């Protein structure tokens, strides 16, 4: 049970035109005797029902109403009111097995309701009540008083005080937890917390690194602002706290400069509180308070290394953290609350706050994303990338920060392909203040050609003023990857430049050596990412002599191949197919498609690992064959002409295929089989061939 900011003792001052609030923290030794007496009272009440607990007596021990309320709420961390076990109480009262089977007071009350309905037509008068309860209690072998106790066993008054830990806490532990909860209660109502950080001092701190931080740059005196920003972003992202980073105008730079080791020394880190974002204040406020404790711990680490006798800096913060304050809200007013690194000495387990990132590393990976929209986008993109459906782009989460004239912009993602890098920012619609901050930064980014915005349809009007400045993808509920790829092709199409990278002579030599270059390998060799691009690029490689078939040809779904390789393959396959058909039926007929594909796959080593769709493409290129589909589950391959087929001399099975009977008695063809078929071997594949996901 937590207490609120209104329950805490505090003082308010007006300094200039600003209202400030100071919260009452328990210092060392303060109220120690009173807390000890309160603990002794709780220990005496262990095992007693809440009905015997005196709230007034507990308050009188502390002497001050608000402090007593907060300390009793703090004790709920070690003590709690628990209902008694149904089975234990029933056995203690001597109830029978029928009563045990009811399992809870709820079931007992329902049984009493049914009893009254059956025996008293649903109504009991005052005179009948005692008699009815006695009859009902007799069924379960308990007295009327015990029955009434069981009926109310799950009420708050009948709960028992229990200690959830092995031993009683000390007054120091109670005071420390009270101080921590006071600090967190203030941040539950905060709109933001502002830190001014000295990058140089921050990077000099020797801070233990959690396993989850292994990928982060090690902070050294020469690490620069980039490493510091990376760590700050990591800490905020792991705890799910929304943040913003700016710097003082100590250097002049352009908006296109990424953060480097020569960046400004002072960073302004703003952590937005529950008042500025959606979500429950207590849950989000806890994460915000943890992060603030971690950052204050850096100030404490730096001050601990300070020589004795030296003066602390402003607001008792030193070294890495120069200034820290929060804007808190209560009673419809806003107050500034100064954060002091010395507060950590009043909290329990200061080291625990330092290692919060390590603890959160085992949580769900969703905390790495600012929203479920970003998480779904990242997961969907990764899944599509595994099927080669993202045009060669690779996705990176929260890339390097970009330096602006008046702040720092941290994109949500970066898309990289060859030397091209595109930053992606997913804009939400949290609050008007959020949109205003985003617009201010985007105005400074005008003129960039490497930033793509993703905006919800509901927020289109709010961001209308920048609609002409950046490529934009609009979405509703979920980001469409097809729309994203379409915008990327419109604005960042570099197909002409990639065509210039092709060496046709080298590609021809490769195809001549191998005979067949599969479609996927063609895409890599031709610097292409879609089948439509491969078809255009293949035209640079395929050449045709007048009056002859092209020496090298390309067919979608198959790849680049030489005419000689295809002739050898088809001659071998057709001969084997004729033999297989003759052995199966004794005359010219058909073969199941699956058997024909197996036969084709074994006809050339280059086809051993080919997919069925690729093999069906080859079948479609053979005018001597016809694939018939009686249904989606029943397909056959028919040999339409055998006059040009030369049997393989090494196969003894060739004799049945060349016997005069099948040749002298031609089989009557059906109307479907008599349809004319194209004779050119460069005929496109049949419609049964299904392209892969990069065919867009």
N, C-alpha and C positions, 0 to 999 in steps of 0.2 A: 504494500500500500504506500504509494508516494504522496508527498504533500506538494501543494502548489506554491507559487511565488507569493500569493496573498497571505499564506499562512506563516511566512517567514518574518522574523524580526528584521527590520531594515530602516534606514534613514535616507531621506531625500534632501538634496541640496540644489540650489540654483546658482550656477556659476556663469556669470554673463547672461546669455540668453539660453543656456543649455541646462536641462535637468539631469542630474546624476543621481545614481542610487548606490548605496553601500549596504551590503548584506552582512548580517551578523553571523560570523563563523566562530566556533568554539575553539579558543586558544588552549594551549597546553595547561592542564590543571583546572580549567574553568568548569564549574558544575560537576566536578569529579565525584564529590560525596553524594550529591543528589542523584547522579546517574547510578551510583553503586546501590543506593537505597531502592531505586526503581527496579534495578535488576534483582535485588533480593525479594522484592514484592512479587515479581514475575516468577521467580523460582518457587516461592511458597504456593503460587496458584497453579503450578504444574499438575495436570490431572484433574483439575476442578473445572466445573462447567462455567460458561460465560455468564450464567445467571448470578453467580457468586462474585464475579469480578466487579470491583467498584471503580468506575471511571473517575469519580471525584477524588477518591483516595489516591489514585495514581497522579492526578493533576496536583494535588496538595503536596506531594513529595517534591516536585520540581518547583512549584511556587508561582510560575508564570504560565498563563494559559497557552499562549502560542508556542512557547518552547516545549511545554509538556506534550502538546498535540504532535509536534514534529518529532520529538524523541520517541514517543510511543509508535509513531509510524515507522521510525527507523528500526525499532526493535522487531518489527514484523519480518525483518531479514533473518532473524534467528528463531522467532517464536511465531506460531500460527495456531488458529482455532480449527480443530479437526473434528469431524463427526465421528461418533463411536461406531464400531463395527456391529452390524446387525446380528451376525451369528453369535458374537461374543455376548452381547446383551441378552439375546433370547436364551442362550444356555445359562447365563447367570440368573435369569428370572425363572428358569425351570420350564420354559415353553416346550411344547411337543414338536414333532417333526413336521406336522402340517404348518405350524407357524414359521419354521425355518425355511420352508419352501417359498414363502412370500418374498423373501430376500431384501425387502426395503419397506420403510414406512409408507411409501406411496402405494405399494401393493396392499398393505394392510388397510389403508383408508379406502381403497377401491373395494376390498372385500367387505368392509363395514357398510359401504354404500349399497352393495348388492344385497347384503343381509337385510337392511332396512327396507329396500324395495320389495323383497320377497315376503317379509313377515309383517310389515307395517304400512304397506302401500306407499312407501316413499316419504312418510312423515312421522316424526316422533314428537309427542307432546312432552311437556316438562315432567308430567307424572310417569310417563312410560320410559323416560331416558335411562334411569337407573336399572330398571328391569331388563331393558334391551341390551345395555352394555354388559350386564352380568351374564346373560345368555350367550352373547357373542364371545365374551372372554372365556367362558367355560369350554367353548370349542377348542381353544388353544392352550388350556390348562394354565392360565394366568389369572391374577386378580384384576379387579376393575382399575385400581390405581396403577398397576403395572401396564395394563392395556392403554390407559391414557398417556403414560410415559412413552410407550412405544409409538403411539400415533404421532407424537410431537418430537420424535427422536432426531429428525433431520432439521429441526429449527435451529436458529443461531444461538438461542439461549441454552440449548443442550450440548453445544459443541464444547470440546475440552481443550484446554491450553496445552500445547505440546512444544517441545524444543526440537527443531529440525537439525540441530548439530549435536555433536557428542558432549561438548562442554559449554558452559555459559560464557558469553563474550565479556571482555574487560571494559571498563568505562572508557579507556582510550580508544578501543575499537569502535564503540558506539559513537563517540564524538567524531572520529575520523569519517565514518560512513555518513553521519549527519552532515558534515561539511561537504562531502562529495555530492550528496543529494541536493543540498542548497545550491551548489554550483550548477548542477544539471537542471534544477527547477528554473533557474534564471534563463538558461539557454533554451528551455522548452518554449519560451515566449519571445525568442530573439528573432529579429528580421535579418540580422547579419552579424558576423564577427570579423573584425578587421585587424590584420597583422601587418606590421612593417618589418621586413626581414632583411638582414644584412647577409648577402650571398656569400661574401668572403668568410665571415665568421661561421656561417652555417656549414660551409663545406669543410671547415677545419675540425668539426666535431667528430669524434670517433664513436659512431653510433652502431650498436649491434645490428647486423643485417639478418632479416628473416629469410627462410628458404624461398619464399615467394618473391623476394627482392633480388634474386640472383642475377636477373637480366638487367637490373638498373646499373647505371654507372657508379663506380665507387667515388664517394665524395673525398676529394683531396684538396689541399690549398690551391691547386692549380686547375681544379675541375671546371671552374667557371659557372656562370649562371645557368647554362643549359642543363648540367647535371643536377643542380639544385631544383630547377623547375620540374625536371623529370621526377624527382623524388617527391616533391610536394603534390604533383598531379597523381602519382601512384598512391600516396597516402589517402588523399581525398577520394579517389575513385574506389579504392578497396573498401572504404567505410561508407560509400554511397552518399557522400556529401557534395552538394553543388557548390561550385567555386568559380572565382574569377581572379585573374592575375594582371596587374599593371606594374609599371615601373616609373620611377622619377626620371625626368628629362635630364639625365646626367650625360647622355651621349646623343648624337644625332645619327639617325639611320633611316633607311628607306623601308617602305612597307613590304618589300619583297625579300627582306633579309631574314634569314632564320636565326634563332638564338644561338649564339656562340659563346666562347669563353670570354669575349670582350664586351659582353652585354653589361648593362648598368648594374651597380652593386646593390641597390635597394629595390626590393620587390614589395608590392602591396598585394597581399593575399586577402581576398574577401570570401568568407564562407557564408553562404546564405542559409538562414534559419527556417524553421517551420512556417513563419509568417510569410515567407517569400516563395515557398514551393508547396506543392500538393503533398498530402500524406498526413498521418496522425502525428500531432506535435510530440507526444511522448516518445514514440519509436524513433522518429527522425532526430528529436532533440538529444536522445542518448548517443546516437552516432556523432552528432555535432560536438557534444561534450567530450567524447572520447578523443576526437581529433584535436580539439583545443588543448586537452591535457597533454597529448603527445607533443604538440608544438611548444607549449609552455615548458615541457620537459627538456627541450633543446636549450631554452634559455637557462634552465636550472643547471644543465650540464656545463654550459659555458661559464656560468657564474661560479660553479664549483671549482673550475680551473683557475679562477682569478686569484691573484695574490692577496694574501690576508692584509686587511687594512685599506684596500682600495675602495673607492666609492662606487656604489651601484649606480646604474644609469637611470634614466627617466622611468617612473612608475615601477621601480624595483625590477625592471627587466634588463637583461644584460646580454652582450655578445650577439647571438644570432637573432633574437627577437628584440627589436628596438621599442616597439609600441604595440599594444594589444588592447582592444576595447570592443564591447558588444553593445548593440542597440536592442534593448528589451522593452516589452510592451506589457502594461497591465493598467487596469482602470482607465482604459481608453486614452492613455498617454504613453509617450515614448521617453525612455531614459537611457543614458549612457552608463554602462557598467564596465569599469576598468578592470582588466585581468592582470593578476599579479603572479609572477612565477613562484613567490613564496607560498602561495596557496597549496602548491603540491605537497608541501611539508605537512599540511593539515589533512591530506587525503590518505585513504588506505592504499597500500600497494602502488606507490608511484612507478615502480618498475613495470607493473601490470599495464599501465597506460602506454608505456614505451613500446611494448610488444603486442599491442592490439592488432597490428597488421598481421602478425604471425597467427593470431587466433582466428582472425577472419579469413585466412587463407584456406581453411577447410570448409568454409561455407560455400553456398551455391555460387557458381560463376556469374549468376545474374547481377551480383553486386558490381561487376566490372563495367556495367553499362549504365548510362544515365536513365535509360527507359527500356521498356520491353520492345519498343519499336526498333531501337538500335540493335538489340540482341537478336530479334527475328531477322533483321536485315543481314547481320553478320552470319548467322547460321545458314540462311537461305543462299547467300552468296557463296559460302564455302561448299555447300552441297552442289550447287551448279558448277562450280569450278572443278569439282572432281569429275564431272561429265564433259569437261572442255566446252562449257557453254557460256563463258564470260569474255570471249574475244581476247583472251590472253592477259587480262588484267589480274593483278594480285592485290588483295585487300590487306591493309594494315590498320590496326586499331590505335587511335589517338597518336598520330605521328609527332614529329618535332614541332614545337611551338613556333609561331611566326611573330616577328616583331613588328608592331605598328608604330605610328608616330606618337600615340598616346596610350599604348597598352600592349598587351600580348593576346594573340588569337590562337586558340588551340582547336584545330579541326577535330571532328569526330573520327574521320577515317582518311586514309590516303589510298588512291588507286595508282598502281605502278605498272607500266608496260614499256619494256626496253628503256629508253632514256626519258620517257614521258612520265611525269608525276602529277596527278590531279588530286586536289584536296576536296573532301566531301564533308559538308556541314549539314546535319539534320536539325532543322529548326522546329522547336515545339511551340506551345502556346500557353506556357504555365501561367504567367501573370502579365499585365501590361508593363510592369517594370522590367520583366525579363525581355520582352520584345523590344523595348526601348534600348536596353543595353546592347542587344544583338544588332539593332539597326545602326547604332553609333559606330560599332566596330566594322560593320559591313560597308558603311560609307567610306571608311578609311581604306578599304580594300578595293574600291572601284579602280578599274583599270587592269586588274589581274586577269590573266587568261587561264589560270590553273585552279579555279575554285568553282565547284558545282554545289548548288543548294538543293536540299530536299525539304519541301514545305508541305504541311497538311493543307488540304483544300479549305478547311475551316479558317485557316490563318492567311489565306491568299490576299484578302483585302488589307490586312495589317502590314504585309510586306510588299504591297503594290509599288511603292516608290523605288524599289531596287529591282523590279522585274526585268528591266531592260539592261541591267548591268551585269548579270550573271546567267549562265545556263541554269535552268530550274526544272526539277522533277516534282510534280504535284502528286500527292497520294491521299488515299482515304483508308483509314484503319490499318493498312499495311502497305509497305513500299513495294511497288512492282519492279522487279528486276528487269523485265522486258522494257519498261519505260526508261529505266536508267540506262540500259545499254543503247537504246535508241537515241537518247540525248548525247551519249558519248560518241556515237558514230556521226551524229550531225555536227558536233563542235570540235571533235578531236580525231577526225578521220585522217590517218597518215598512210593510206593504202598506196598512194602514188610514190611516197618516199620508200615504202617497203618494196615496191616493184623495182625500184632502182637498185636495190641491194641484190637482186637475183642475178646469178651468173648462169645464163642459159647453157653455155658449153659444159660447165661442170655438172649441171643437172642432167644433161643428155648423157654424159659419160657414166654417171651413176646409174641411170636407167638402163643403158646398154650393158653394163656389167651385171646387173641383177636381173634384168628381164622384166620384173614387176616391182614398182615402188608403191606400196599401199597408200591409201588415201591419207591416213593420219601422218605418215612420214612425208607425204607431199606437202602437207600444210606446214610442217616444220622447215623443210628445205626451201620452200617458196615464200617463207615469212608471211604466212596467211593464218587467219583465225576463223574464217567462215568458208563454207563450201563454195559460195558464190565468188569469193575472192580467189579460191584455188582454181576455179574454172577459168577465170580471167588470166591468172598468172600462168596457168598451164599452156595458154595460147602462145606465150613467148618461147616455150620449150618445144612444142610440137611443130614439126615442119613437114611439108608434103611436097613430093616431087610431081611435076605435071604427068598426069596419066597413070598414077600409081597410088597405092595406099600409103598413108603416112608411115614413116619409119617408126615414129613414137606417137602414141595416141593417149588421150586422157578420157576416162569415163568416171562420172561421179559415182561414188560408192565402191569403185574398184581401185582407181589410181592411175598412175602413168605406167605404160607398158610398151614393149617393142612388138612390132608386127610378127617377127620371127618367133618370139616367145609365145604369142597367142596362137599362132599356127600350130606349133608343136604341141601345145597344151590341148587344143581342140581336137587335133588328129588322134592323140593318145586317148583322150576321154571318150570321143565318139566311138572309137573302135571297142573300148572296154564296155561302153554302154550297150552297143549292139550285141556283144557277147552275153552280157548279163540279161538282156531282154530275151534273147533266144534261149538261154538256159532256163529261164524262168517260165516262159510260155510255150516254147517250141516254135514260135512264129513271131513276126514283127509285131510288137505291141507297146506296152508302156511299163514304167518302173516307178515305184513310189518315190516321191520327191526326197524323202529322207535318205533312201538308199542311193539315189543319184548324187546327192550332196556328199555322202561318204565316199563314193567312187571318185568324184571330182577332187575332193580334198586329198586323196591319196595319189592323184595323177601328177602332182608337182610339189616338191618340198616347200616352195614358197607359200603354199596354201594350207599348210598343216595347221596353223593357228588362226586361220581366217574365220570370220563369223559367217553364219548362214546367209545373212543378207548380202555379203560380198560374193558368195558363191552363186546366189540366185542372180546377181548382176551378170556374172559370166554366162550363165545359162541364157539370159535374155539377149546376149550378143551373138548367140549361135543360131543362124537361120535354119539349121537342120533340126532344131529342137523346138518343142512347144510344151509349155507348162500349163496344165489344165487344173483348175480348182473346182472340184465338185462341191466342196464346202471349205470352211476355214480349217477343218481338221483333216481333210482328204485332198491331197494334191498329187498329181502324177506327172511324169516327164515322158513325152512321146517322141520317138525318132521319126521325123517326117520324110527323110530321104536318106538312102544308103548307097547311092551309086558312086559317090565320091569317097567313100570310106575305104581305106586300105587296111586290111587286118595286120596286126602286129605279128611278125614272123616268129617271135620268140614264144608266143603263147599257143599251146596246143588247143586251147579252147576256141581258137578262131574257126575251126572246121564247121561247127554248127552254124556259125554266123554267115558262112559263104556257101552253104548247100543250095542247090538249085531250086528246092521246093519253095522257100520263101520268096525268092526272086521271081520265079515263074508264075506264082499266084499272088499277085499284089492284093493287099488287104484294102477293102473298100473304106474310104475315109468318110468320116462324118462331116456334116455341113460345117461344124466349127473347125475341124482339122483342114478343110479345103480352103480356108481363108488364106489369102496371099500373105506371105511373111516377107519382111524386108531382107534384102540380100546383102546389103553392106554391113560389114562387121563393126562399123563405128556407130551402129544404131544405139540410141539411148537405152538404158535399162528399163525393164518393165516396171509397172506401177507397184508390183508386189515388193519392191525393194524399199526398205524404210531407212531413211537417213538418221544419223545420230543427232545429238542435241546442238552441235555447232553448225548445223545446216539451217541458217537463218538469213 
